[in-house]
Amino acid sequence: MDVEETERQNGALEDETLAESRADEQSLQKSADASLAASRPEVVVITGASAGVGRAIVRAFAREGAHIGLLARGRDGLEGARRDVEELGGRALVLPTDVADANAVERAAEAVEREFGPIDIWINNAMVSVFSPVKAMKPEEYRRVTEVTYLGVVYGTLAALKRMLPRDRGVIVQVGSALAYRGIPLQSAYCAAKHAIQGFNDSLRSELIHDKSNVRVTMVQLPAMNTPQFSWVKSRLPNKPQPVPPIYQPEVGAEAVLFAAHNERREMYVGYPTVEAIIGDKIAPGFADWYLARNGYEAQQTDEPVEPDRRDNLWEPVPGDHGAHGTFDDRANASSPQLWASMNRNWLAIAGAGLAGFALGVLFKRKE
């Protein structure tokens, strides 16, 4: 072997050793970062945090002692959410933000990390909608709903990924709906936006798997919720809008989001109506078309006519702190057996296997 070949091999060996050393350093750094993250309160960003399901999610994480970045347009509701967080033992940063503005979302993410440190969980929940037949919709209304409900999720996800990918950790939760799979009449803009989120999330998940990233994405599909949005959503209906029964309290959705953020779930369906809508649409979409054409208009309206001076939040927030609940407390379910079963499916499966084994044992013993 000549001198030149020996030097070449020695150089290759040094490069390999250096690469291994760098890999070990990166691994140690990731371990140190993970250890540090486990020893401090979780840092969580929640969009649409001022009211409805978002407000209930805020309270759920505050009970865990989280440090929370609160994003929404309305300052009144954000200040109310901040008080909730502090009363429940967490810390909060109020960040009035329109999620349709990508630069504003990025600035909010920067502010959260300056104040609290690395973001662990990002929850995209902000939305707007319009109750209207397609034939009466205006182009600018479709654009606005798309920019907030769909692109707001994209912008939030990009801001989260910018920070999570280099650290190789973090969770992004998309708050979805049964309407991400099954469109209904009178909410075409909202349904389209939720469908778009579903497709976007599937694409992102596949890319993260390809890159062997430890950043995790999940989507929580909600049923009809008792939130204030039905008092302020833009509407062309003759009567007041309502969620399609059966209705659930926003805390049910918040419980699912909290669980999904801390457990390995690709997706979660919340409530039997969500399961029925999604599975039913896969089995018999034509029947769903017919059923919704027959019942979907009436099911989304109460018997009360709309007030002539009713305000909506499509372009600007409605002033005031509106909290988590809407006006349907007397009709809303405070729990979901389906969600409980989903959250406890592992030990239920073990219990089921045990019962099956016991039954087989009894059967064989009788045959002896």
Contacts in CASP RR format, 6 or more apart in sequence:
PFRMAT RR
TARGET T0000
AUTHOR 0000-0000-0000
METHOD contacts of the structure
MODEL  1
MDVEETERQNGALEDETLAESRADEQSLQKSADASLAASRPEVVVITGAS
AGVGRAIVRAFAREGAHIGLLARGRDGLEGARRDVEELGGRALVLPTDVA
DANAVERAAEAVEREFGPIDIWINNAMVSVFSPVKAMKPEEYRRVTEVTY
LGVVYGTLAALKRMLPRDRGVIVQVGSALAYRGIPLQSAYCAAKHAIQGF
NDSLRSELIHDKSNVRVTMVQLPAMNTPQFSWVKSRLPNKPQPVPPIYQP
EVGAEAVLFAAHNERREMYVGYPTVEAIIGDKIAPGFADWYLARNGYEAQ
QTDEPVEPDRRDNLWEPVPGDHGAHGTFDDRANASSPQLWASMNRNWLAI
AGAGLAGFALGVLFKRKE
30 167 0 8 1.000
30 168 0 8 1.000
30 169 0 8 1.000
33 118 0 8 1.000
33 167 0 8 1.000
33 169 0 8 1.000
34 169 0 8 1.000
37 118 0 8 1.000
37 120 0 8 1.000
37 169 0 8 1.000
41 65 0 8 1.000
41 66 0 8 1.000
41 67 0 8 1.000
41 90 0 8 1.000
41 91 0 8 1.000
42 61 0 8 1.000
42 64 0 8 1.000
42 65 0 8 1.000
42 66 0 8 1.000
42 67 0 8 1.000
42 120 0 8 1.000
42 121 0 8 1.000
43 66 0 8 1.000
43 67 0 8 1.000
43 68 0 8 1.000
43 69 0 8 1.000
43 112 0 8 1.000
43 113 0 8 1.000
43 116 0 8 1.000
43 117 0 8 1.000
43 118 0 8 1.000
43 119 0 8 1.000
43 120 0 8 1.000
43 121 0 8 1.000
44 61 0 8 1.000
44 66 0 8 1.000
44 67 0 8 1.000
44 68 0 8 1.000
44 69 0 8 1.000
44 119 0 8 1.000
44 120 0 8 1.000
44 121 0 8 1.000
44 122 0 8 1.000
44 123 0 8 1.000
44 261 0 8 1.000
45 68 0 8 1.000
45 69 0 8 1.000
45 71 0 8 1.000
45 108 0 8 1.000
45 109 0 8 1.000
45 112 0 8 1.000
45 119 0 8 1.000
45 121 0 8 1.000
45 122 0 8 1.000
45 123 0 8 1.000
45 160 0 8 1.000
46 54 0 8 1.000
46 57 0 8 1.000
46 58 0 8 1.000
46 61 0 8 1.000
46 68 0 8 1.000
46 69 0 8 1.000
46 70 0 8 1.000
46 71 0 8 1.000
46 123 0 8 1.000
46 125 0 8 1.000
47 71 0 8 1.000
47 72 0 8 1.000
47 97 0 8 1.000
47 99 0 8 1.000
47 105 0 8 1.000
47 123 0 8 1.000
47 124 0 8 1.000
47 125 0 8 1.000
47 126 0 8 1.000
47 152 0 8 1.000
47 156 0 8 1.000
48 54 0 8 1.000
48 71 0 8 1.000
48 72 0 8 1.000
48 99 0 8 1.000
48 125 0 8 1.000
48 126 0 8 1.000
48 127 0 8 1.000
49 55 0 8 1.000
49 57 0 8 1.000
49 58 0 8 1.000
49 68 0 8 1.000
49 69 0 8 1.000
49 70 0 8 1.000
49 71 0 8 1.000
49 72 0 8 1.000
49 78 0 8 1.000
49 81 0 8 1.000
49 125 0 8 1.000
50 70 0 8 1.000
50 72 0 8 1.000
50 73 0 8 1.000
50 74 0 8 1.000
50 76 0 8 1.000
50 77 0 8 1.000
50 78 0 8 1.000
50 80 0 8 1.000
50 81 0 8 1.000
50 317 0 8 1.000
50 321 0 8 1.000
50 322 0 8 1.000
50 323 0 8 1.000
51 72 0 8 1.000
51 77 0 8 1.000
51 227 0 8 1.000
51 228 0 8 1.000
51 229 0 8 1.000
51 321 0 8 1.000
51 322 0 8 1.000
51 323 0 8 1.000
51 324 0 8 1.000
52 225 0 8 1.000
52 227 0 8 1.000
52 228 0 8 1.000
52 229 0 8 1.000
52 250 0 8 1.000
52 322 0 8 1.000
52 323 0 8 1.000
52 324 0 8 1.000
52 325 0 8 1.000
52 326 0 8 1.000
53 125 0 8 1.000
53 175 0 8 1.000
53 222 0 8 1.000
53 225 0 8 1.000
53 227 0 8 1.000
53 250 0 8 1.000
53 253 0 8 1.000
53 254 0 8 1.000
53 257 0 8 1.000
53 324 0 8 1.000
54 123 0 8 1.000
54 125 0 8 1.000
54 175 0 8 1.000
54 250 0 8 1.000
54 254 0 8 1.000
54 324 0 8 1.000
55 77 0 8 1.000
55 81 0 8 1.000
55 84 0 8 1.000
55 250 0 8 1.000
55 323 0 8 1.000
55 324 0 8 1.000
56 249 0 8 1.000
56 250 0 8 1.000
56 251 0 8 1.000
56 253 0 8 1.000
56 254 0 8 1.000
56 324 0 8 1.000
57 123 0 8 1.000
57 125 0 8 1.000
57 175 0 8 1.000
57 253 0 8 1.000
57 254 0 8 1.000
57 257 0 8 1.000
57 258 0 8 1.000
58 68 0 8 1.000
58 70 0 8 1.000
58 81 0 8 1.000
58 84 0 8 1.000
58 85 0 8 1.000
58 92 0 8 1.000
59 84 0 8 1.000
59 85 0 8 1.000
59 88 0 8 1.000
59 251 0 8 1.000
59 254 0 8 1.000
59 324 0 8 1.000
60 251 0 8 1.000
60 254 0 8 1.000
60 255 0 8 1.000
60 257 0 8 1.000
60 258 0 8 1.000
61 68 0 8 1.000
61 121 0 8 1.000
61 258 0 8 1.000
62 68 0 8 1.000
62 84 0 8 1.000
62 85 0 8 1.000
62 87 0 8 1.000
62 88 0 8 1.000
62 89 0 8 1.000
62 90 0 8 1.000
62 92 0 8 1.000
63 88 0 8 1.000
63 89 0 8 1.000
64 258 0 8 1.000
65 88 0 8 1.000
65 89 0 8 1.000
65 90 0 8 1.000
65 91 0 8 1.000
66 90 0 8 1.000
67 90 0 8 1.000
67 91 0 8 1.000
67 92 0 8 1.000
67 93 0 8 1.000
67 115 0 8 1.000
67 116 0 8 1.000
68 85 0 8 1.000
68 90 0 8 1.000
68 91 0 8 1.000
68 92 0 8 1.000
68 93 0 8 1.000
69 92 0 8 1.000
69 93 0 8 1.000
69 94 0 8 1.000
69 95 0 8 1.000
69 108 0 8 1.000
69 112 0 8 1.000
69 116 0 8 1.000
70 78 0 8 1.000
70 81 0 8 1.000
70 82 0 8 1.000
70 85 0 8 1.000
70 92 0 8 1.000
70 93 0 8 1.000
70 94 0 8 1.000
70 95 0 8 1.000
71 95 0 8 1.000
71 97 0 8 1.000
71 99 0 8 1.000
71 105 0 8 1.000
71 108 0 8 1.000
71 126 0 8 1.000
72 78 0 8 1.000
72 81 0 8 1.000
72 96 0 8 1.000
72 97 0 8 1.000
72 126 0 8 1.000
72 317 0 8 1.000
73 96 0 8 1.000
73 97 0 8 1.000
73 98 0 8 1.000
73 313 0 8 1.000
73 316 0 8 1.000
73 317 0 8 1.000
74 96 0 8 1.000
74 317 0 8 1.000
74 319 0 8 1.000
74 320 0 8 1.000
75 94 0 8 1.000
75 96 0 8 1.000
76 319 0 8 1.000
76 320 0 8 1.000
76 321 0 8 1.000
77 320 0 8 1.000
77 321 0 8 1.000
77 322 0 8 1.000
77 323 0 8 1.000
78 94 0 8 1.000
78 95 0 8 1.000
78 96 0 8 1.000
79 94 0 8 1.000
79 321 0 8 1.000
80 321 0 8 1.000
80 323 0 8 1.000
81 92 0 8 1.000
81 94 0 8 1.000
82 92 0 8 1.000
82 94 0 8 1.000
85 91 0 8 1.000
85 92 0 8 1.000
86 92 0 8 1.000
91 116 0 8 1.000
93 111 0 8 1.000
93 112 0 8 1.000
93 115 0 8 1.000
93 116 0 8 1.000
95 108 0 8 1.000
95 111 0 8 1.000
95 112 0 8 1.000
97 104 0 8 1.000
97 105 0 8 1.000
97 107 0 8 1.000
97 108 0 8 1.000
98 104 0 8 1.000
98 148 0 8 1.000
99 105 0 8 1.000
99 124 0 8 1.000
99 126 0 8 1.000
99 148 0 8 1.000
99 151 0 8 1.000
99 152 0 8 1.000
99 153 0 8 1.000
99 155 0 8 1.000
99 156 0 8 1.000
100 144 0 8 1.000
100 147 0 8 1.000
100 148 0 8 1.000
100 151 0 8 1.000
100 152 0 8 1.000
100 155 0 8 1.000
101 155 0 8 1.000
102 151 0 8 1.000
102 155 0 8 1.000
102 158 0 8 1.000
105 152 0 8 1.000
105 155 0 8 1.000
105 156 0 8 1.000
105 158 0 8 1.000
105 159 0 8 1.000
106 155 0 8 1.000
106 158 0 8 1.000
106 159 0 8 1.000
106 162 0 8 1.000
108 159 0 8 1.000
109 119 0 8 1.000
109 156 0 8 1.000
109 159 0 8 1.000
109 160 0 8 1.000
109 162 0 8 1.000
109 163 0 8 1.000
112 119 0 8 1.000
113 119 0 8 1.000
113 163 0 8 1.000
118 163 0 8 1.000
118 167 0 8 1.000
119 160 0 8 1.000
119 163 0 8 1.000
119 164 0 8 1.000
119 170 0 8 1.000
120 169 0 8 1.000
120 170 0 8 1.000
120 171 0 8 1.000
121 170 0 8 1.000
121 171 0 8 1.000
121 172 0 8 1.000
121 173 0 8 1.000
121 261 0 8 1.000
122 156 0 8 1.000
122 157 0 8 1.000
122 159 0 8 1.000
122 160 0 8 1.000
122 164 0 8 1.000
122 170 0 8 1.000
122 171 0 8 1.000
122 172 0 8 1.000
122 173 0 8 1.000
123 172 0 8 1.000
123 173 0 8 1.000
123 175 0 8 1.000
123 257 0 8 1.000
123 261 0 8 1.000
124 152 0 8 1.000
124 153 0 8 1.000
124 156 0 8 1.000
124 157 0 8 1.000
124 172 0 8 1.000
124 173 0 8 1.000
124 174 0 8 1.000
124 175 0 8 1.000
124 197 0 8 1.000
125 175 0 8 1.000
125 257 0 8 1.000
126 148 0 8 1.000
126 149 0 8 1.000
126 152 0 8 1.000
127 148 0 8 1.000
127 149 0 8 1.000
127 190 0 8 1.000
127 193 0 8 1.000
127 229 0 8 1.000
128 144 0 8 1.000
128 145 0 8 1.000
128 148 0 8 1.000
128 149 0 8 1.000
128 233 0 8 1.000
128 234 0 8 1.000
128 313 0 8 1.000
128 314 0 8 1.000
129 145 0 8 1.000
129 149 0 8 1.000
129 187 0 8 1.000
129 189 0 8 1.000
129 190 0 8 1.000
129 229 0 8 1.000
129 233 0 8 1.000
129 234 0 8 1.000
130 137 0 8 1.000
130 141 0 8 1.000
130 145 0 8 1.000
130 187 0 8 1.000
130 189 0 8 1.000
130 190 0 8 1.000
130 233 0 8 1.000
130 234 0 8 1.000
130 235 0 8 1.000
130 236 0 8 1.000
130 314 0 8 1.000
131 186 0 8 1.000
131 187 0 8 1.000
131 233 0 8 1.000
131 234 0 8 1.000
131 235 0 8 1.000
131 236 0 8 1.000
131 237 0 8 1.000
131 241 0 8 1.000
131 300 0 8 1.000
132 141 0 8 1.000
132 186 0 8 1.000
132 234 0 8 1.000
132 235 0 8 1.000
132 236 0 8 1.000
132 237 0 8 1.000
133 185 0 8 1.000
133 186 0 8 1.000
133 236 0 8 1.000
134 188 0 8 1.000
136 236 0 8 1.000
137 188 0 8 1.000
137 189 0 8 1.000
141 189 0 8 1.000
141 234 0 8 1.000
141 314 0 8 1.000
142 189 0 8 1.000
142 192 0 8 1.000
144 314 0 8 1.000
144 315 0 8 1.000
145 189 0 8 1.000
145 190 0 8 1.000
145 192 0 8 1.000
145 193 0 8 1.000
145 314 0 8 1.000
146 189 0 8 1.000
146 192 0 8 1.000
146 193 0 8 1.000
146 196 0 8 1.000
149 189 0 8 1.000
149 190 0 8 1.000
149 193 0 8 1.000
149 194 0 8 1.000
149 197 0 8 1.000
150 192 0 8 1.000
150 193 0 8 1.000
150 194 0 8 1.000
150 196 0 8 1.000
150 197 0 8 1.000
150 200 0 8 1.000
153 174 0 8 1.000
153 197 0 8 1.000
153 200 0 8 1.000
154 200 0 8 1.000
157 172 0 8 1.000
157 174 0 8 1.000
157 200 0 8 1.000
157 204 0 8 1.000
157 217 0 8 1.000
160 170 0 8 1.000
160 172 0 8 1.000
161 172 0 8 1.000
161 215 0 8 1.000
164 170 0 8 1.000
164 172 0 8 1.000
164 215 0 8 1.000
165 213 0 8 1.000
165 215 0 8 1.000
168 213 0 8 1.000
168 214 0 8 1.000
168 215 0 8 1.000
169 214 0 8 1.000
169 215 0 8 1.000
170 214 0 8 1.000
170 215 0 8 1.000
170 216 0 8 1.000
171 215 0 8 1.000
171 216 0 8 1.000
171 217 0 8 1.000
171 218 0 8 1.000
171 261 0 8 1.000
171 262 0 8 1.000
172 215 0 8 1.000
172 216 0 8 1.000
172 217 0 8 1.000
172 218 0 8 1.000
173 217 0 8 1.000
173 218 0 8 1.000
173 219 0 8 1.000
173 220 0 8 1.000
173 257 0 8 1.000
173 260 0 8 1.000
173 261 0 8 1.000
174 197 0 8 1.000
174 201 0 8 1.000
174 217 0 8 1.000
174 218 0 8 1.000
174 219 0 8 1.000
174 220 0 8 1.000
175 219 0 8 1.000
175 220 0 8 1.000
175 222 0 8 1.000
175 257 0 8 1.000
176 194 0 8 1.000
176 197 0 8 1.000
176 198 0 8 1.000
176 219 0 8 1.000
176 220 0 8 1.000
176 221 0 8 1.000
176 222 0 8 1.000
177 194 0 8 1.000
177 221 0 8 1.000
177 222 0 8 1.000
177 274 0 8 1.000
178 221 0 8 1.000
178 222 0 8 1.000
178 223 0 8 1.000
178 269 0 8 1.000
178 273 0 8 1.000
178 274 0 8 1.000
178 277 0 8 1.000
178 278 0 8 1.000
179 187 0 8 1.000
179 190 0 8 1.000
179 191 0 8 1.000
179 194 0 8 1.000
179 195 0 8 1.000
179 277 0 8 1.000
180 194 0 8 1.000
180 195 0 8 1.000
180 197 0 8 1.000
180 198 0 8 1.000
180 219 0 8 1.000
180 221 0 8 1.000
181 195 0 8 1.000
181 198 0 8 1.000
181 221 0 8 1.000
181 277 0 8 1.000
181 278 0 8 1.000
181 281 0 8 1.000
181 282 0 8 1.000
182 191 0 8 1.000
182 277 0 8 1.000
182 278 0 8 1.000
182 280 0 8 1.000
182 281 0 8 1.000
182 288 0 8 1.000
183 191 0 8 1.000
183 195 0 8 1.000
183 292 0 8 1.000
184 191 0 8 1.000
184 244 0 8 1.000
184 292 0 8 1.000
184 296 0 8 1.000
184 300 0 8 1.000
185 292 0 8 1.000
185 293 0 8 1.000
185 296 0 8 1.000
185 297 0 8 1.000
185 300 0 8 1.000
186 237 0 8 1.000
186 296 0 8 1.000
186 297 0 8 1.000
186 300 0 8 1.000
187 300 0 8 1.000
197 219 0 8 1.000
198 219 0 8 1.000
201 217 0 8 1.000
201 219 0 8 1.000
204 217 0 8 1.000
205 217 0 8 1.000
205 266 0 8 1.000
208 215 0 8 1.000
208 216 0 8 1.000
208 217 0 8 1.000
216 264 0 8 1.000
218 260 0 8 1.000
218 261 0 8 1.000
218 265 0 8 1.000
218 266 0 8 1.000
218 267 0 8 1.000
218 268 0 8 1.000
219 267 0 8 1.000
219 268 0 8 1.000
220 253 0 8 1.000
220 256 0 8 1.000
220 257 0 8 1.000
220 260 0 8 1.000
220 267 0 8 1.000
220 268 0 8 1.000
220 270 0 8 1.000
221 267 0 8 1.000
221 268 0 8 1.000
221 269 0 8 1.000
221 270 0 8 1.000
221 274 0 8 1.000
221 278 0 8 1.000
222 248 0 8 1.000
222 253 0 8 1.000
222 256 0 8 1.000
222 270 0 8 1.000
222 274 0 8 1.000
223 246 0 8 1.000
223 247 0 8 1.000
223 248 0 8 1.000
223 270 0 8 1.000
223 271 0 8 1.000
223 273 0 8 1.000
223 274 0 8 1.000
224 243 0 8 1.000
224 244 0 8 1.000
224 245 0 8 1.000
224 246 0 8 1.000
224 247 0 8 1.000
224 248 0 8 1.000
224 273 0 8 1.000
225 243 0 8 1.000
225 247 0 8 1.000
225 248 0 8 1.000
225 249 0 8 1.000
225 250 0 8 1.000
225 252 0 8 1.000
225 253 0 8 1.000
225 332 0 8 1.000
226 243 0 8 1.000
226 247 0 8 1.000
226 248 0 8 1.000
226 249 0 8 1.000
226 250 0 8 1.000
226 325 0 8 1.000
226 326 0 8 1.000
226 327 0 8 1.000
226 328 0 8 1.000
226 329 0 8 1.000
226 331 0 8 1.000
226 332 0 8 1.000
227 243 0 8 1.000
227 250 0 8 1.000
227 324 0 8 1.000
227 325 0 8 1.000
227 326 0 8 1.000
228 322 0 8 1.000
228 323 0 8 1.000
228 324 0 8 1.000
228 325 0 8 1.000
228 326 0 8 1.000
228 327 0 8 1.000
229 313 0 8 1.000
230 240 0 8 1.000
230 241 0 8 1.000
230 242 0 8 1.000
230 243 0 8 1.000
230 326 0 8 1.000
230 327 0 8 1.000
230 328 0 8 1.000
231 322 0 8 1.000
231 326 0 8 1.000
231 327 0 8 1.000
232 311 0 8 1.000
232 312 0 8 1.000
232 313 0 8 1.000
232 318 0 8 1.000
232 322 0 8 1.000
233 241 0 8 1.000
233 312 0 8 1.000
233 313 0 8 1.000
233 314 0 8 1.000
234 312 0 8 1.000
234 313 0 8 1.000
234 314 0 8 1.000
235 241 0 8 1.000
235 306 0 8 1.000
235 310 0 8 1.000
235 312 0 8 1.000
237 300 0 8 1.000
237 301 0 8 1.000
237 306 0 8 1.000
238 301 0 8 1.000
238 305 0 8 1.000
238 306 0 8 1.000
239 301 0 8 1.000
239 302 0 8 1.000
239 303 0 8 1.000
239 304 0 8 1.000
239 305 0 8 1.000
239 306 0 8 1.000
240 301 0 8 1.000
240 302 0 8 1.000
240 304 0 8 1.000
240 305 0 8 1.000
240 306 0 8 1.000
241 300 0 8 1.000
241 301 0 8 1.000
241 302 0 8 1.000
242 300 0 8 1.000
242 301 0 8 1.000
242 302 0 8 1.000
242 328 0 8 1.000
243 300 0 8 1.000
243 328 0 8 1.000
244 273 0 8 1.000
244 296 0 8 1.000
244 299 0 8 1.000
244 300 0 8 1.000
245 299 0 8 1.000
245 331 0 8 1.000
246 273 0 8 1.000
246 333 0 8 1.000
247 328 0 8 1.000
247 331 0 8 1.000
247 332 0 8 1.000
247 333 0 8 1.000
248 270 0 8 1.000
248 271 0 8 1.000
248 332 0 8 1.000
248 333 0 8 1.000
248 334 0 8 1.000
248 336 0 8 1.000
249 325 0 8 1.000
249 329 0 8 1.000
249 332 0 8 1.000
249 333 0 8 1.000
249 334 0 8 1.000
250 324 0 8 1.000
250 325 0 8 1.000
251 324 0 8 1.000
251 334 0 8 1.000
252 270 0 8 1.000
252 271 0 8 1.000
252 333 0 8 1.000
252 334 0 8 1.000
252 335 0 8 1.000
252 336 0 8 1.000
252 339 0 8 1.000
253 270 0 8 1.000
253 339 0 8 1.000
255 339 0 8 1.000
256 268 0 8 1.000
256 270 0 8 1.000
256 339 0 8 1.000
256 343 0 8 1.000
259 265 0 8 1.000
259 268 0 8 1.000
259 343 0 8 1.000
260 268 0 8 1.000
263 343 0 8 1.000
268 339 0 8 1.000
268 342 0 8 1.000
269 275 0 8 1.000
269 278 0 8 1.000
269 338 0 8 1.000
269 342 0 8 1.000
270 336 0 8 1.000
270 338 0 8 1.000
270 339 0 8 1.000
270 342 0 8 1.000
271 336 0 8 1.000
271 338 0 8 1.000
271 339 0 8 1.000
272 336 0 8 1.000
272 337 0 8 1.000
272 338 0 8 1.000
275 338 0 8 1.000
277 288 0 8 1.000
280 288 0 8 1.000
281 288 0 8 1.000
311 318 0 8 1.000
312 318 0 8 1.000
325 332 0 8 1.000
341 348 0 8 1.000
END
